[in-house]
């Protein structure tokens, strides 16, 4: 079941039975090195998470490490969901955006778009991003990108990305108290608050939007804001993610306000998981309602209620919520006739 967060169901229903290009945006931020800030991967090797996620989505194997990334509590990466859907009803093609990786994925035959971008630094000390140049790279990519399918699904894998997204939104003067989710069930608010306080203390009143983004954001957020504006509504685009993708839209919103510009969002939507939409510790609807333009947003009603696997049950308990395009992938599966039983069984097969 696909359910609306904002807007009408018509947009997503218009994609029923159509084929998509799945694009996975990957980057590292050294913010993820802060002890206890994220559980999106293996402690001490969090930087490998996006690399491993892309390897698994593309090939069904992890090649840069012996085992697939999972949290200390044993929650496996949502890449299992995205890969499972791909096996049951394949995306026409999978492409990778390297937006600053410490370790390049070991994959052949898949299109990897590289932009000569370095991983960003810890926002507590200053992210050290050339935001204006990075944004422009996103715009140029959107302008020139030719999709060979009927629509695009854009996912992301950025460990500690919800923290950098929250810092970005606050830095851009949005009121977003408790609106951003976390990879944790029990959000490490003390660590996050300390990190945010340090990050925001680096901002000065005279800063323009790109100065702010350069200090407190991450590469994925800035580049994809440019990509959306460069794509300019020419093909349906599904932002497959939760509060991080909502933050991409908040950046777009501020840039349009700065430029006095407008955007046609009739071909734009956000698709996430039930775990994000129903999360008691965040509020994606509230984030989307901060936008000056309308947005169609949906969530998949999928959960692991049909599974008895203890690792997957942790999702339903709130220990993982989104990532690697999982929400968009689940909705793609629904639009192509996949049942909850089929999807659950395929994901369980990975854990045998």
Helices and strands as residue ranges (DSSP letters): E 2-6, H 10-13, E 20-26, G 30-33, G 46-48, H 49-59, H 79-88, E 93-98, E 111-114, H 131-144, E 151-157, H 161-171, H 189-200, H 209-216, H 219-231, E 236-240, H 243-259, E 268-273, H 274-277, H 284-288, E 296-300, H 310-316, H 326-335, H 340-350
